[in-house]
Amino acid sequence: MKVISTNLGKPTKIVWNDKETMTGIYKHPVDEPLFLDVEDVKNDTVVDRKHHGGTYKACYLFSSDNYAYWKEKYPLLDWNWGMFGENLTLDGLDESQLKIGSIYKLGTALVQITQPREPCYKLGIRFNDQGILKQFIDHGHPGTYIRVLEPGKVTSGDTMELVEESKNPLSIQAFYSLLFAKTKDKQVLEWAINNEALPLSKREKLKKWA
């Protein structure tokens, strides 16, 4: 996997349900390297700390391979890397192959795969269409959040290399499907509940389905 673009966002005012709020989803390519810190990306905008940033969502990665699909659906948008709010756009990122808990070398940082992105209304605002939320779920390629085990710099052209593969077989794509499935696959559910790379709160919520 290769880093195609490094992206940062500035605070942007939006209106939702007649109320003004701020968001950092409007990310755009930058020429300088990104510094991945333990709880966020240095100089990036994280407004809603309840749902973004923190140990298990320090940085968001999305695949450039999916852009052609979405450009065809939304041809009138002003397209550039960072459209999905990702800090890093990578070529060849495949959620079906990313195991939750696996460790990678990304630039000079050491990172761990943690969880998929679950879309919210801010993605709908970014695309001028709340219908994208269901489309994003159905498409099954949500990108991934990472935990930063060792802070470091990432620049365009850097690679993401596997250091240690998780012994738990749960992939980002399998877990994403589990989250939105009306009928939960018991085997995948067991993998998720026992995967310590997932936040404890998320694993506890899944136990009601076990």
C-alpha positions in Angstrom: 0.0 0.0 0.0 1.3 3.4 -0.9 0.3 6.9 0.4 -1.1 8.9 -2.5 -2.1 12.0 -0.5 -1.7 13.6 2.9 -4.8 15.6 3.9 -5.7 18.1 6.6 -8.8 20.0 7.5 -9.6 23.4 8.8 -12.7 24.2 11.1 -15.7 24.6 8.8 -19.1 26.0 9.9 -22.1 23.9 8.8 -25.8 24.0 9.6 -27.7 20.9 10.7 -31.3 20.9 11.9 -31.3 24.7 11.9 -28.3 24.7 14.3 -24.7 25.8 13.5 -21.9 23.5 14.3 -18.3 23.0 13.2 -16.7 20.1 11.4 -13.2 19.0 10.3 -14.5 16.7 7.5 -13.5 19.1 4.8 -10.0 17.8 4.3 -7.7 18.9 1.4 -4.2 17.7 0.2 -1.2 19.3 1.7 2.4 19.2 0.6 4.0 18.6 3.9 4.3 15.3 5.9 1.6 14.5 8.5 2.7 13.8 12.1 0.7 11.0 13.5 0.4 11.5 17.3 -1.2 9.2 19.8 -4.7 10.8 19.8 -4.8 12.7 16.5 -2.9 14.1 13.5 -0.9 17.2 14.3 -2.4 20.4 12.9 -5.6 18.6 11.9 -9.1 19.7 13.0 -11.0 17.4 15.3 -14.2 19.1 16.6 -16.3 16.2 17.9 -14.0 14.4 20.3 -16.7 12.0 21.3 -16.8 10.4 17.8 -13.4 11.4 16.3 -9.8 11.4 17.4 -8.6 9.5 20.5 -6.6 6.3 20.9 -8.7 4.2 18.6 -9.4 6.8 16.0 -6.1 8.7 15.9 -6.0 8.8 12.1 -8.4 7.8 9.3 -7.2 6.0 6.1 -9.2 5.6 2.9 -8.4 3.9 -0.4 -7.9 5.8 -3.6 -9.2 2.7 -5.4 -12.8 3.6 -4.4 -12.7 7.2 -5.8 -13.7 6.1 -9.4 -16.9 4.5 -8.0 -18.0 7.6 -6.1 -17.0 10.0 -8.8 -19.4 8.2 -11.1 -22.2 8.6 -8.6 -21.4 12.3 -7.8 -19.8 13.7 -11.0 -20.7 17.3 -10.2 -18.7 17.6 -7.0 -15.3 19.4 -6.9 -13.2 16.2 -6.5 -9.8 16.0 -4.8 -8.2 13.6 -2.3 -9.5 13.9 1.2 -13.2 14.0 0.1 -14.2 11.4 2.6 -12.5 13.1 5.5 -9.5 10.9 5.4 -6.1 12.1 6.6 -4.3 9.6 4.4 -5.4 8.4 1.0 -3.7 5.1 0.1 -3.5 3.1 -3.1 -4.3 -0.6 -2.6 -5.9 -0.4 0.8 -8.3 -3.4 0.9 -10.6 -3.6 3.9 -11.1 -7.4 3.4 -7.4 -7.9 3.9 -6.9 -5.6 6.9 -7.3 -7.6 10.1 -8.2 -5.6 13.2 -5.3 -5.7 15.5 -2.6 -6.1 12.8 0.4 -3.8 13.1 1.9 -1.8 10.2 4.8 0.5 9.6 3.4 3.6 8.0 6.1 6.2 7.2 8.1 6.4 10.4 5.1 5.6 12.6 4.0 2.3 13.9 0.2 1.8 13.7 -2.5 -0.7 14.5 -5.7 -1.4 12.6 -8.7 -0.6 14.9 -12.1 -0.1 13.3 -14.0 1.0 10.2 -15.5 4.4 9.7 -19.3 4.5 10.4 -20.8 7.4 8.4 -22.7 10.2 10.0 -24.7 13.2 8.7 -21.5 15.2 8.2 -20.5 13.0 5.3 -24.0 13.7 3.8 -23.3 17.4 4.2 -19.9 17.0 2.5 -21.6 15.4 -0.5 -24.7 17.5 -0.4 -26.8 14.3 -0.1 -27.7 12.4 3.1 -28.5 9.5 0.8 -24.8 8.8 0.6 -24.9 7.3 4.2 -26.8 4.2 3.1 -24.8 4.1 -0.1 -21.6 4.2 1.9 -22.8 1.4 4.1 -23.9 -0.8 1.2 -20.7 -0.3 -0.7 -18.8 -2.0 2.0 -15.5 -0.1 1.7 -15.4 2.2 4.8 -11.7 2.8 5.1 -10.1 2.3 8.5 -9.1 4.1 11.7 -5.7 3.3 13.2 -4.2 3.4 16.6 -0.7 5.1 16.8 1.6 2.8 18.7 4.7 4.9 17.9 4.2 8.5 16.7 5.9 9.4 13.4 5.8 11.2 10.1 4.0 10.1 6.9 4.4 11.8 3.5 3.1 11.1 0.0 5.0 8.2 -1.5 5.5 6.4 1.8 4.4 2.8 2.1 2.3 0.9 4.6 4.0 -2.4 5.4 2.8 -5.3 7.5 4.9 -5.8 10.7 2.7 -8.2 12.6 -0.6 -9.8 11.5 -3.3 -10.2 14.0 -4.0 -13.8 15.1 -7.7 -12.8 15.3 -9.2 -13.3 11.8 -11.6 -10.4 12.0 -11.2 -8.0 9.1 -12.3 -4.4 8.8 -14.8 -5.4 6.1 -16.2 -8.3 8.1 -16.7 -6.2 11.2 -18.3 -3.4 9.1 -20.8 -5.9 7.7 -21.5 -7.2 11.2 -22.3 -3.7 12.6 -25.1 -3.1 10.1 -26.4 -6.7 9.6 -29.9 -7.3 11.0 -28.9 -10.9 11.6 -25.5 -11.2 13.2 -23.0 -13.9 12.1 -22.2 -15.7 15.3 -18.6 -16.5 14.3 -17.8 -13.0 13.3 -19.5 -11.7 16.5 -17.3 -14.0 18.6 -14.2 -12.7 16.8 -15.2 -9.1 17.5 -16.1 -9.6 21.1 -12.7 -11.2 21.7 -10.6 -8.7 19.7 -8.8 -6.5 22.1 -7.8 -4.0 19.4 -11.4 -2.9 19.3 -12.6 -0.4 22.0 -14.0 -2.1 25.0 -17.2 -0.1 24.8 -17.9 -1.3 21.3 -17.2 -5.0 22.3 -19.5 -4.6 25.3 -22.4 -3.4 23.1 -21.9 -6.4 20.8 -22.3 -8.9 23.7 -26.1 -8.4 23.7 -26.1 -10.2 20.3 -24.1 -13.2 21.5 
